[in-house]
Amino acid sequence: MTPSLNELTRSFARIGCLSFGGPAAQIALMHRTVIDEKRWVSEPDYLRALSFCMLLPGPEAMQLATWIGWRLHGVRGGLIAGGLFVLPGALVVLILSMIYAAYGTQPLVAALFTGVQAAVVAVVVEALLRVSKRALTSPGALVIAALAFAGLFLFNLPFPLIIATAGLYGFLTTARAVDLPPAPAVSVTATLKTATLWMTIWLAPLGLLIAADAGLLAELGLFFAKLAILTFGGAYAVLAWMAQDVVEVKGWLTLPQMIDGLGLAETTPGPLILVTEFVGFMAGHRGGGLLLGLAAAIVTLWMTFIPSFLFIFTGAPFVARLTTMPRLSGALAAITAAVVGVIANLSLWFALHVFFAEITVLSAGPLQLSLPEIATVKPAPVVIGLVAGWLLILRHVPLVWVLLGAALASAAVALF
């Protein structure tokens, strides 16, 4: 049954407001709404589309929502479904970012976020365990994960190089398909027109910013355009690279602010990659106040999410064919294994900086090793982080309550 455009809009407005809990929960929510309740698409088609979205860079849940809308009402339906999946969370993150910029340095607010930072370390560890169960299904995958971790933590290799190498290895070591489904009845010309149109929609504003010598806005646009095409394996896969770049190279945020932004994004609806909006707003606010912050948030959202429409509207007609290509699946499996190492690096990097006041970096040729100064350990965050990990991983307490409890515990320590 094909719904009316109004019914599609109402359903995805509701999904967008209720899409808490990360991609697994969001995909399950869409499955329950679109298949179990509405019966708008078949289960096999839904699973093929999900497999296709997992091959793409970017937020797979938002891309799946876009595919559902496209399947039911073409490009207009895709824009409605994908847009409504992101917009409620984007609005909440923007409001929280404004509040944070205004009051985040107040002593009590800072104490609350100290607890959030400790809990975020546990959140990332929990994500590491969850992805490991899915990705490390063979000795080869374990080796890829270990090499990815070593490349990032010990040798500071570029994140894009890690992902590209893993994908190429998986592609080349997987056998080709013998039989493929027939190609869809879509002309090459039509496909190129769609790709060109959406590439222009995505990058034309960036070109205008660069031509206008827009400074920070152009720099943000370039950075997040690059990040958008490298977000394989979920938001956690690029967080370490993004955090280190925006903190240590760009100087747009401090590390505590970066971790606070992740905590805020974890508690809002929509994809976790909305943390990029927080980064953009804070960079703009720091560079020129509220108006520049708002403009920076818009630029960041555009560069982060428009590519998903490009990928879906261009590739959707080829879903059945692409998802039966073993070499693409092999590349994705290798990338997912590498993502385990990437998230392990992120976990350790966050833990070192949250639980210790001072970090020493030892260098020997290409080797760089970060070691904490044990005497500078912060007992309260360590305890809060351990309790948060126990609640999340072993007791399965909802994330929002863990973050709230961690914030209140940290405030109590600061007060008493």
C-alpha positions in Angstrom: 0.0 0.0 0.0 1.4 3.4 -1.0 0.6 6.1 1.5 -0.4 9.7 0.7 2.3 12.3 0.9 0.6 13.7 4.0 0.7 10.3 5.7 4.3 9.8 4.8 5.1 13.3 6.3 3.3 12.6 9.5 4.9 9.2 10.0 8.5 10.5 9.4 7.9 13.6 11.6 7.0 11.2 14.4 10.0 8.9 13.6 12.3 11.9 13.6 11.1 13.0 17.0 11.4 9.5 18.5 14.7 8.4 16.9 16.8 8.1 20.1 19.3 5.4 20.8 21.6 5.2 17.8 21.2 3.6 14.4 20.2 0.1 15.6 17.2 1.6 17.6 16.4 4.0 14.7 16.4 1.2 12.1 14.2 -0.9 14.3 11.8 2.0 14.8 11.5 2.4 11.0 11.1 -1.3 10.5 8.2 -1.4 13.0 6.5 1.6 11.5 7.1 1.0 7.8 6.8 -2.8 7.6 5.0 -4.1 10.7 2.4 -1.4 11.1 2.0 0.3 7.7 3.2 -2.5 5.3 4.5 0.1 2.9 7.5 -1.9 1.7 8.4 -5.6 1.8 10.9 -7.1 4.3 13.3 -8.3 1.5 13.3 -4.8 -0.1 13.9 -3.2 3.3 16.8 -5.4 4.1 18.4 -4.9 0.6 18.1 -1.2 1.0 19.6 -1.4 4.5 22.6 -3.4 3.1 23.0 -0.8 0.4 23.0 2.1 3.0 25.6 0.3 5.0 27.9 0.3 2.0 27.7 4.1 1.8 29.5 6.7 3.9 27.3 8.8 6.1 24.4 8.0 8.5 22.8 4.8 7.3 19.6 5.3 9.3 19.0 8.7 7.6 19.8 7.2 4.2 17.4 4.3 4.8 14.7 6.8 5.7 15.5 8.7 2.4 15.3 5.4 0.4 11.9 4.6 1.9 10.6 8.0 1.0 12.1 7.7 -2.5 10.6 4.3 -3.0 7.1 5.5 -2.0 7.0 9.0 -3.6 10.2 9.6 -5.6 12.6 12.4 -4.9 10.0 14.5 -3.1 9.2 11.6 -0.7 12.9 11.0 -0.2 13.5 14.7 0.7 10.6 14.6 3.2 11.5 11.3 4.9 15.3 12.0 5.1 14.8 15.6 6.0 12.3 14.9 8.8 14.6 12.2 10.2 17.3 14.8 10.8 15.6 18.1 11.4 14.1 17.5 14.9 17.4 16.4 16.3 19.3 19.2 14.5 16.9 21.8 16.1 17.5 20.3 19.5 21.2 20.2 19.1 21.3 23.8 17.9 19.3 24.9 21.0 21.5 22.9 23.3 24.6 24.3 21.6 23.4 27.9 22.2 22.7 27.2 25.8 26.1 25.5 26.2 27.9 28.4 24.6 26.2 30.9 26.9 26.5 29.0 30.2 29.0 26.1 29.7 31.7 27.9 31.6 29.6 28.5 34.7 31.2 26.4 37.6 28.1 24.3 38.3 27.4 23.7 34.6 31.1 22.8 34.0 30.9 20.3 36.9 27.8 18.7 35.3 29.6 18.3 32.0 32.7 16.8 33.8 30.4 13.9 34.7 29.0 13.7 31.2 32.6 13.5 29.8 33.4 10.6 32.1 30.2 8.8 31.0 30.9 9.4 27.4 34.1 7.3 27.8 31.9 4.5 28.9 29.5 5.1 26.0 32.3 4.8 23.5 33.6 1.6 25.1 30.1 0.2 24.9 30.0 1.1 21.2 33.3 -0.6 20.8 32.0 -3.9 22.3 28.8 -3.7 20.2 30.7 -3.2 16.9 33.3 -5.9 17.8 30.6 -8.5 18.2 29.4 -7.8 14.7 32.7 -7.2 13.0 35.3 -9.5 14.5 34.0 -12.8 13.1 37.3 -14.1 11.9 41.0 -14.0 12.7 41.6 -11.9 9.6 39.1 -9.3 10.9 40.9 -9.2 14.3 44.2 -8.6 12.6 42.7 -5.7 10.5 41.3 -4.1 13.7 44.6 -4.5 15.5 46.5 -2.9 12.6 44.0 0.0 12.4 44.4 0.7 16.1 48.2 0.5 15.9 48.3 2.8 12.8 46.2 5.5 14.6 47.4 5.3 18.2 51.1 4.4 17.7 51.9 5.9 14.3 49.3 8.7 14.0 48.5 7.6 10.4 45.7 9.5 8.6 42.2 8.1 9.2 41.4 8.2 5.5 44.4 6.1 4.7 43.3 3.5 7.3 39.8 3.2 5.9 41.0 3.2 2.2 43.5 0.5 2.9 41.1 -1.7 4.7 38.4 -1.3 2.0 40.9 -2.0 -0.8 42.2 -5.1 1.0 38.6 -6.4 1.5 37.7 -5.7 -2.1 40.8 -7.4 -3.6 40.7 -10.5 -1.4 37.0 -11.3 -2.0 35.9 -13.5 -4.9 33.9 -11.9 -7.7 30.2 -12.8 -8.2 29.4 -15.4 -10.8 25.8 -14.3 -11.5 24.4 -10.9 -10.9 20.8 -9.7 -11.1 20.0 -7.9 -14.4 20.9 -4.2 -14.5 17.9 -1.9 -13.8 16.2 -0.1 -16.6 17.9 3.2 -15.8 20.0 4.9 -18.5 23.5 6.0 -17.8 22.6 9.5 -18.9 19.8 9.7 -16.3 22.1 8.4 -13.6 24.8 11.0 -14.5 22.2 13.8 -14.6 21.0 12.9 -11.1 24.6 12.6 -9.8 25.5 15.9 -11.4 22.4 17.7 -10.0 23.0 16.6 -6.5 26.7 17.1 -6.6 26.0 20.7 -7.7 23.4 21.2 -4.9 25.9 19.9 -2.4 29.0 21.8 -3.5 27.8 25.0 -5.1 27.3 26.7 -1.7 30.8 25.7 -0.8 32.1 27.2 -4.0 30.3 30.4 -3.3 31.8 30.6 0.2 35.3 30.0 -1.2 34.8 32.6 -4.0 33.5 35.1 -1.4 36.6 34.5 0.8 34.3 33.6 3.7 37.1 32.5 6.0 35.9 30.3 8.7 32.7 29.3 6.9 34.6 28.2 3.9 37.1 26.3 6.1 34.3 24.5 7.9 32.6 23.7 4.6 35.7 22.1 3.2 36.4 20.1 6.4 32.9 18.7 6.7 32.6 18.0 3.0 35.7 15.8 3.3 34.4 14.2 6.4 31.0 13.4 4.8 32.6 11.1 2.2 34.8 9.3 4.8 32.1 8.4 7.4 32.1 4.7 6.9 31.1 2.5 9.8 29.1 5.1 11.7 29.9 8.3 13.5 32.3 6.8 16.0 34.6 5.8 13.2 35.4 9.4 12.4 35.0 11.0 15.8 38.7 10.4 16.8 39.9 11.9 13.6 37.4 14.8 13.8 38.1 15.5 17.4 41.9 15.5 17.1 41.7 17.7 14.0 39.2 20.3 15.4 41.0 20.4 18.7 44.7 20.0 18.0 45.0 21.2 14.4 42.2 23.7 13.8 41.8 24.9 17.4 38.1 25.4 16.9 37.1 23.7 20.2 38.8 22.4 23.4 38.8 18.7 24.0 36.3 18.9 26.9 34.0 20.9 24.6 34.3 18.1 22.0 33.4 15.4 24.5 30.6 17.5 25.9 29.2 17.9 22.3 29.2 14.1 21.9 27.3 13.8 25.2 24.7 16.3 24.0 24.3 14.5 20.6 23.9 11.1 22.4 20.8 12.4 24.2 19.0 13.9 21.3 16.9 12.3 18.5 18.5 11.8 15.1 21.9 10.4 14.0 24.9 10.8 16.2 26.8 12.6 13.5 24.7 15.6 14.4 27.7 16.3 16.8 29.2 18.0 13.7 26.5 20.7 14.1 27.7 21.3 17.6 31.3 21.6 16.4 30.3 24.0 13.6 28.2 26.2 15.9 30.9 26.3 18.6 33.6 27.1 16.1 31.5 29.9 14.6 30.5 31.2 18.0 34.1 31.3 19.2 35.1 33.1 16.0 32.4 35.7 15.8 29.5 35.3 18.2 25.9 34.0 17.8 25.2 35.0 14.2 28.5 33.4 12.9 27.7 30.4 15.1 24.3 30.0 13.4 25.7 30.4 9.9 28.5 27.8 10.8 25.9 25.4 12.0 23.9 25.7 8.8 27.0 25.2 6.6 28.0 22.1 8.7 24.6 20.5 8.4 24.5 21.1 4.7 27.9 19.6 4.0 27.3 16.7 6.3 23.8 15.5 5.2 23.3 16.6 1.6 25.6 13.8 0.3 23.2 11.2 1.7 20.6 12.5 -0.8 23.2 12.4 -3.5 24.0 8.8 -2.8 20.5 7.5 -2.4 18.9 9.3 -5.4 21.8 8.2 -7.6 22.2 4.7 -6.4 18.7 3.6 -5.3 17.8 2.1 -8.7 20.8 -0.2 -8.4 20.2 -1.5 -4.9 19.4 -5.1 -5.9 22.5 -5.3 -8.1 25.0 -3.6 -5.8 24.0 -5.6 -2.7 24.7 -8.9 -4.4 28.3 -7.9 -5.4 30.6 -9.9 -3.0 33.5 -7.6 -3.5 31.6 -4.6 -2.2 30.5 -6.6 0.8 34.1 -7.7 1.3 35.3 -4.1 1.3 32.6 -3.1 3.8 33.4 -6.1 6.1 37.1 -5.1 6.1 36.2 -1.4 6.7 33.9 -2.5 9.6 36.8 -4.5 11.1 39.1 -1.5 10.8 36.4 0.6 12.5 36.8 -1.5 15.6 40.4 -0.4 15.8 39.4 3.2 15.1 36.8 3.1 18.0 39.4 1.5 20.3 41.7 4.4 19.6 38.9 6.8 20.3 38.1 5.1 23.6 41.7 5.2 24.8 42.3 8.8 23.6 39.1 10.0 25.4 40.0 8.0 28.5 43.5 9.4 28.8 42.3 13.0 28.5 39.3 12.7 30.7 40.8 10.7 33.5 44.3 12.4 33.7 45.2 16.0 33.9 48.6 15.6 32.1 49.6 13.4 29.1 53.2 12.8 27.9 53.9 12.0 24.3 57.0 9.9 23.7 58.4 10.0 20.1 60.9 7.6 18.4 61.0 8.1 14.7 57.5 7.4 13.3 56.4 6.0 16.7 54.3 8.2 19.0 53.1 6.9 22.3 50.8 8.9 24.6 51.3 8.0 28.3 49.4 9.5 31.3 51.1 11.1 34.2 49.7 8.7 36.9 50.0 11.3 39.7 47.5 13.5 37.8 44.7 11.0 37.8 41.2 12.5 38.6 39.5 10.1 41.0 35.9 11.4 40.6 35.7 11.1 36.8 37.4 7.6 37.0 34.7 6.4 39.5 31.9 8.0 37.5 33.2 6.4 34.3 33.5 3.0 35.8 30.0 3.2 37.3 28.6 4.5 34.0 30.2 1.6 32.2 28.7 -0.9 34.6 25.3 0.6 34.2 25.5 0.7 30.4 27.3 -2.5 29.6 26.2 -4.9 32.3 22.9 -3.5 33.6 21.6 -2.1 30.2 20.3 1.1 31.8 19.0 3.6 29.2 21.8 6.0 28.1 19.9 9.2 28.9 19.6 8.1 32.6 23.3 7.2 32.7 24.3 10.6 31.4 22.0 12.4 33.7 23.2 10.4 36.7 26.8 11.0 35.8 26.2 14.8 35.5 24.4 15.0 38.9 27.1 12.9 40.6 29.9 15.1 39.3 27.9 18.2 40.4 27.5 16.7 43.9 31.2 16.1 44.1 32.0 19.7 43.1 29.5 21.1 45.6 30.4 18.9 48.6 
